[in-house]
Structures are given as structure tokens and as C-alpha cells.
Amino acid sequence: MTINCKGRLIDLSIPKIMGILNVTPNSFFDGGKYNDESELLTQVGKMLSDGATFIDIGAYSSRPSAEFVSEEEELDRIIPAVQLILKHFPDALLSIDTFRSEVAKACIENGAAIINDISAGNLDESMFDVIAKYKVPYIMMHMRGTPQTMQSMTNYEDIVKEMLFYFSEKVNKARSLGISDLIIDPGFGFAKTLDQNYEVLRKTELFQLLELPLLVGISRKSMIYKSLNSSAKEALNGTTVLNTIALTKGAGILRVHDVKEAVECVQLWSKINL
């Protein structure tokens, strides 16, 4: 499977790494660390040299019960970061973590390559139109509600079956608008209990029925550290274990805080599978 990023075909049959860059003061793991320009550029340079294919920039924390951020504030945070990164790393493929169409539009016009939408268009009905107009790859994640309400919306009869139906509807809508480059994200930690997260991971290979690239974002999440009675800071080993499992179940992109370790997962997985 391939996706077209600014005229570059990216082959996801060999899994790729997406490095996380939060330009927020309140992200669950690295909030506030990269608000200084030099620190931001140092981190981007490190992730790229460690082997990241994509850098995913977020300016609105989507952790459970995260504070609301206005569209203006999100733009004020993210546009300077996009411009700064592409000035120093013009070949970088930037993914924008936003559910707002105006933020997506502004970032694409400033050189972003991918839009990563936690709501798959549910929180902004104009998002699909923006993606169709600019013809960029679109990551559609499964979530119910909003970051403020999602953890109260975990009642499923058959979670994976319902997720497959959710994605099927989203794919049909996207295709009807001429959107070709689609990526599926199961949304670990979003409107799911700890046990539901592991059920989804256990059955992740079923998402291959959609015949689309699969992104898995498990990095340092509470499904790891709550299971181990530890913390996000102590969750790298658990992240590596679950990333490896995700690779065996068809993940084409791993979205991570720790790029070097994820690249090593892919390298060792490749020894067995390629």
C-alpha cells in the first residue's frame, strides 16, 4: 500500500514511523517541552535522524478531559511551528493532528502533507471537503464524543464490529468525494475502557478487511502504564512490546514519542516478515 505525500509515494508495506510533536502545554506525556524554538527544532531533527518518516504536530491536547482550546489559539500555536520546521527541514513530511477544517486548511497551505483527525470528520462537517479539495492523505480515527466526553461513551455490544461499520461509512463518504489516500486509526484510549483497548488490539488484524493502511498509536498510553501500575514516563518498554504486537497484526504506521525504539521494532520485525 502507498500514500501520496506532496508528490512522494510512501510505501507502507514496510511499516513507517510517525514521531509525535506536541506544541501544547498540557499533553499527557510531553506537554510544554517543545514551546521553545530551539528545543522544537532539536526534537524534530532527532526524530528525523532516528528514522521518522512523518512528524505529527498537535496543538490541541486530546487526552481524556483535556481543556477546550479555541480555534484561534490552536492556529496561533501550530502555524508558527509548521513554518519553522519546514524552513529548517524543507523535506519533512508533516502530519497535522487536528479535527478542525480551518486549521487543516491553513496548515496544508503552509506546507503540511497529511491531516490526522481524531474525529474522522464528526467534529467538523467541513473537514472532508477540505481533504477532497487539497488531496492530502487523511487519517481517520475512531472516537465517540469529544476529548471532554469520550470516556463516558464506552458502551458497545461488539466493539470491533461497530468500529468496522463506523470506518466503512467514513470510507464510503470519503470515496464519494474523490478522496483516495485514507488511513485507519483504531483510536486506542479514545472512548474505550482499558479492557476494550486490549480487545481491539487483540483483533486488530480484522481492520485489514477495509484494505487500507492502518496506523496504531499506543505510545506511553494509560492502557500500558495502568496495566503495569507505573507511569507514562516508565512506559517505554511496554510501548515497545505493544508496538511489536501491532506490527504482527498489520500496522503500517506506528505513531510514537520514541522514534529510535520504534524503528528498531520495525527492523527486527522485517527480519522475520520481509
N, C-alpha and C positions, 0 to 999 in steps of 0.2 A: 504494500500500500504506500502511496506517495501523497504528499500535500504540496501545493504550490505557494511558496512564501516569497513574494516580491520577485517572481520570475525564477526562483530557485526551487527545483524539485527536491524535496526531502524524503528519502526512502525510510519508511518506518518499519520495514521488515526486519531491520536491525534497530532495536529499541534505542530511543534518544532520551537525553536528559534535559529537563526544564528546571533551571535554577530559580528559586524564589527570591524576589527582592521586594520587601515591604517598605514603602515610604509612608508609614503610619506610625503614630506614637503608641498604639495600643494593640498591635498584633500579638498573638498568644506566645510566640517564641522570640521573635527578633524585633519587636516594636520599638521604634525610636533609635535603632542602631545606625541607620543609614540616612539621616537627615542632613548630615554634613556632606558637602560635595566631594571632598577628597575621600571620605570613608565610603561613599556610594561608589565612586569610580574604582576604588581599590577592590571592593567586593565584586563588582561586575567583572573586572579584569581577572580576578582569581577564579570566578566561576567559569569564565570562558577558557582560561588556560587549563583548568581542571577537566574540561571536556563538555561543558554545557552547549547544546545546540540552540537552545532558546533561553531567554531571560524573561520571567513572568513578573511584571511590575503591578503592584496593588497599592491603591491609596485609600481604600475603604476596608477596614478590618471586618471580615465575615465570621469571626469566631462567635460561638453562641453568646447571645445577649450583648453583642457589640453595640457601642453607641452609634446613633444615626449621624451621618456626615452629609452635609448639603452637597449638591452637585457642584456649586461654585468652589467649595473647599476641596472637593476631590480633584477638580481641574487644576486648582492652584498648586496642589501637591504633585500631580502626576505629569503635567505638561513640561515643566522645567526639568524633571528627571528624564523624560524621553529625549528632550532636546540635548541635554548634557551628555547622556550616554551615546547617542548617535553622533555627536560631534567628535567624541574621543574614540568610539568604536563603530565606525560607519557601516560595517558589515554585520553587526549584531542583529539577530532576529528577535525583536521584542514582542512579547505577548502582553496584552493589557487585561488585567483582571478587573472587570467592571461589569455591572448589569445595566448601565445607563447608556443609551444610544448616543447622546451628545458627547459623552466622554469618549466613547468608542470612535466616533466620527473625528473628533479633534485629534485624538492620538494617531489614528490612521493617516490623517493629513500631515502629521508631523513625523511620519516615517515608521509607525508601528506595523508589524507584519501579521499579527494574529489577535483575535479577540477571544477572551476566556470569560464566559458568562455563567456565574453560579446559578442563575435562574432560568437559563435557556429561553430567554425572552419573556418569561412570566412577569417580571417586574418592570418591563418597559416594552410596550407593544410595537415600538418603532425599531427595536433592535434588529429584527430580521430584515427590514427594509434597508438599514444601513449596511448590513453584511452583504446583501444582494447587490447594492449599488457599488461597493468598493471591492467586492470579490476577494475577500481575505478569508483564510481558514477560520472556522468558528468552532470553539469548544463549548459543547452544551452539557451542563452538569445537571444531575438530578437533585432537586431540593423541593421541599414544601415550605410555603410561607416565606418569611424573611429571616435574616440573621437574628432578629429580635424575637421571633415567634417559633422558629423551626423546631426547637426541642420539645415543644408541646404538641407536635404533629407527627407522632411516630406510630400511629395506629394503622397497621397493614394486615390484610388477610394473607397475602402471599407477596412478600416484598419484592422479590426479583421479578415475578410475573408482572406486577404492577409497574415496576421500573421499565421493563421491556415495552410495555404498552405506552408508557409515557414517552420513551425515546422514539418509538415507531411513529407516534403522532407528530413529534417535533421534526423528525426526518422528512416526513411527507410534506409538512408545511414548508420546510427549507427547500426541498426539491422543487416544489411548485413555484418558488420564486427564483429558481435558477441557481441556488447556492450549491456548489459542488464539493467543496472541501470541508467536511464535517468530522468532528472528533467527539467521542463519547467519554464522559467522566461520571462514574457512579456516585460521586459525592460522598465519600467516606466522612462521617461526622456531621453530615447535614440532614436534619430531620430523621435521624436514626439513633437507636439506642446502641450501647456497646455491643450487646449480643447480635443486634441486627447488622452492625458493621461487619462482624465476623461471618455472619451468614452470607452477606453479599460477597465478601472476599472468597469464601469457600466455593461460591457458584459463579465467580467472575467469568469463567470461560463461556458461560451462556450468552454473554453480551456479544460474542463473536457472531451470533446469529444475525446481528444487524449489519454485518460485513462492513464495518467502519473501524478506523483506528481507535484504540482505547487508551485513555490517559488515566493513570492511577496516582492520586495524591494522598499519601498516608503519612508523610514525613512528620515525625515527632508529635503526632496527634494523640489525643487523650485515649483513644482506643488502645494505644500501646502503653502509655505510662500508667493509666489507671489499672490495666490488667497486671502490671508489674509492681504496683504500689511505689512508683517512682515519680519522676517529673519530666517535663518536656526537655530540659537540659540533659537528662540522663537517658533519653530515648533513642540515641543513635543506633545502638546495636539492635534494638527491636525494630527500628525503621528498616535497617538492612535486611533483617530476616523477612519482614513482610514484603519489601520490595522484590526480593528474590522469588517469593511465592507468586507475587503479581506477574512477574516475567513468565513464569511457568504457565500462567493462565491467560496469556495473550496480551499483556500490556505492551503498547508501542511507545509510550512516553511515560517516564517517571518524573513527577513534579516534586522537587526536593529542596531542602535547605542545604544539604551536604552533598555537593556535586561529585567530589572525588570518590567518595564511598559508593555512590550510585553508579558511577562509570565503571568501577571495579565489579559491581554486581553484573552489569551487562557483559563485561569482558569475560567473566567466568561462565555466565550463562551461555555465551556464544560458543565457548569451547565444547559444550555438550550439544548445542542445538543447531549450529551452523557449519 
